[in-house]
Amino acid sequence: MSAPAKTQRVRLIGGLWRSRRLSFPAREGLRPTPDRVRETVFNWLAPSLPEARCLDLFAGSGALGFEALSRGAATAVLVEKDRPAETALRQTAHLLDAKTATVVAEDALHFLAATPPAAFDIVFLDPPFGSALLAAALTLMEERGILAPAGLVYIETAADAAWELPPDLRWHRQGCAGKVRFGLATSHKESQ
């Protein structure tokens, strides 16, 4: 007899769905962005969120994508390949009546490879720590040109992770909280 699947919860911290709790399965590598980090990042994003087209590429709990919608983003595509996590995202979208949320059950890199240019204004990249997915996603994003002009990329990694931004991105703002390094990068392609 197997043990029942454990469920975790994360709270949305602002906007229309403030204080609503999202349920998601306890899965290896799935850790929502801490509240303090989300509060900082969404304060940074406040001027860019209204009517933004967002992509939460490694959606997991959906905290970043649903927080963006809660605070005025026009749309959010939440990509998650883990079936139990993807099912939880669909349930959350239904419970919140999030009509502009699209949940996609697909590998993140396959999704990027098929994404048209300038498709998103804000992209959230928070892959499992210790994986090579961040570098691969940034490379594909650059090759496909999926970020709209003046778009922003949120990046979250382990504080001790070593990696570099691709040539057409530069840091806009950065921070560190405990074991998490995070920041917003922006494209400077148009100024070259």
C-alpha positions in Angstrom: 0.0 0.0 0.0 1.5 3.3 -1.0 1.4 6.5 1.1 -1.0 9.2 0.0 0.6 11.9 -2.1 1.6 14.9 -0.1 0.2 18.3 -1.0 1.9 21.7 -0.4 0.5 25.1 -0.5 1.7 28.6 -1.4 -0.1 31.9 -0.9 -0.5 34.6 -3.6 0.7 37.8 -2.0 -0.9 40.6 -4.1 -3.6 41.7 -6.5 -7.0 40.3 -7.3 -6.3 36.9 -5.7 -4.3 38.2 -2.7 -4.1 35.7 0.1 -5.5 32.8 -2.0 -3.6 29.6 -1.5 -2.5 27.4 -4.3 -2.2 23.6 -3.8 0.5 21.6 -5.6 2.0 18.2 -5.2 5.2 17.7 -3.2 7.6 16.7 -6.0 11.4 16.6 -6.1 12.8 19.8 -7.5 9.5 21.7 -7.1 10.0 24.6 -4.7 8.0 27.8 -5.1 9.7 31.1 -5.1 9.8 32.3 -1.4 7.2 35.0 -0.5 9.9 37.6 0.3 11.5 37.1 -3.1 8.1 37.2 -4.9 7.2 40.4 -3.1 10.4 42.1 -4.2 10.2 40.8 -7.8 6.6 41.8 -8.3 7.3 45.3 -6.9 10.1 45.6 -9.5 7.7 44.3 -12.2 4.7 46.6 -11.2 5.1 49.1 -14.0 5.5 46.3 -16.6 2.7 44.0 -15.6 -0.5 45.7 -16.8 -1.5 43.9 -20.0 1.8 41.9 -20.2 1.9 38.6 -21.9 3.7 36.3 -19.5 5.4 32.9 -19.7 6.0 30.8 -16.5 8.3 28.3 -18.2 9.0 25.9 -15.4 5.6 26.6 -13.7 5.7 24.0 -10.8 3.3 25.5 -8.3 2.2 28.3 -10.6 3.0 30.9 -8.0 4.8 33.2 -10.5 2.3 32.9 -13.4 -0.8 33.2 -11.2 0.8 36.1 -9.2 1.4 37.9 -12.5 -2.3 37.5 -13.5 -3.4 38.5 -10.1 -1.5 41.8 -10.5 -2.8 42.7 -13.9 -1.0 40.7 -16.6 -3.1 40.1 -19.7 -2.2 36.5 -20.1 0.0 33.8 -18.6 1.2 30.6 -20.2 2.2 28.1 -17.5 4.4 25.3 -18.9 4.9 22.1 -16.8 5.8 18.6 -17.9 5.3 16.9 -14.6 1.7 15.4 -14.8 0.6 15.8 -11.2 1.9 19.4 -11.1 0.3 20.1 -14.4 -3.0 18.7 -13.1 -2.8 20.9 -10.0 -2.1 24.0 -12.2 -5.3 23.2 -14.2 -7.3 22.9 -11.0 -5.9 26.2 -9.7 -6.8 28.0 -12.9 -10.3 26.6 -12.6 -10.7 27.5 -8.9 -9.4 31.1 -9.5 -11.5 31.3 -12.7 -8.3 32.4 -14.4 -9.6 32.6 -18.0 -6.4 34.1 -19.3 -4.2 31.4 -17.9 -3.1 28.7 -20.3 -1.6 25.5 -18.8 0.6 23.6 -21.2 1.7 20.0 -20.5 5.1 20.0 -22.3 8.8 19.9 -21.9 10.0 23.5 -21.4 12.7 23.3 -24.0 10.3 21.8 -26.6 7.9 24.6 -25.9 10.5 27.2 -26.4 11.7 25.6 -29.7 8.2 26.1 -31.1 7.5 29.6 -29.8 7.3 32.4 -32.3 9.4 35.6 -32.0 8.4 38.4 -29.7 5.6 36.2 -28.1 6.1 37.3 -24.5 6.7 40.5 -22.5 7.8 38.8 -19.3 9.3 35.4 -19.0 9.8 33.6 -15.6 12.7 31.1 -15.5 12.9 29.2 -12.3 14.1 25.7 -13.3 15.0 23.0 -10.8 18.2 24.0 -9.0 21.3 22.1 -10.1 20.0 21.3 -13.6 21.4 22.6 -16.9 17.9 23.8 -17.9 18.5 27.5 -17.2 21.4 27.8 -19.7 19.5 25.8 -22.3 16.4 27.9 -21.9 18.3 31.2 -22.1 20.0 30.0 -25.3 16.8 28.9 -26.9 15.1 32.2 -25.9 17.9 34.1 -27.5 17.9 32.0 -30.7 14.1 32.2 -31.1 13.9 35.8 -30.1 10.8 35.1 -28.0 11.1 38.1 -25.8 9.3 41.2 -27.0 11.3 44.5 -27.3 11.9 45.9 -23.9 10.8 42.5 -22.4 12.0 41.2 -19.1 13.3 37.9 -17.9 13.0 36.8 -14.3 15.7 34.4 -13.4 15.9 32.4 -10.1 18.8 30.1 -9.2 20.6 28.7 -6.2 22.8 31.4 -4.8 26.0 29.4 -5.5 25.1 28.5 -9.1 27.6 29.6 -11.8 26.2 30.7 -15.1 26.2 33.8 -17.4 23.6 35.8 -19.2 23.5 35.4 -23.0 25.0 38.4 -24.9 21.7 40.1 -25.7 20.5 40.3 -22.1 21.8 42.5 -19.3 20.9 42.7 -15.6 18.2 45.3 -14.7 18.0 44.4 -11.0 19.3 41.6 -8.8 19.0 40.3 -5.3 19.8 37.4 -3.0 17.8 35.9 -0.2 19.2 33.0 1.7 20.1 30.3 -0.7 18.3 32.0 -3.7 19.8 34.4 -6.2 17.2 36.2 -8.4 17.0 39.1 -10.8 15.4 40.7 -13.8 17.3 40.9 -17.1 16.3 42.9 -20.1 17.1 42.7 -23.7 19.5 45.3 -25.1 19.4 44.0 -28.7 17.5 47.0 -30.0 20.3 49.4 -28.8 23.1 47.5 -30.6 
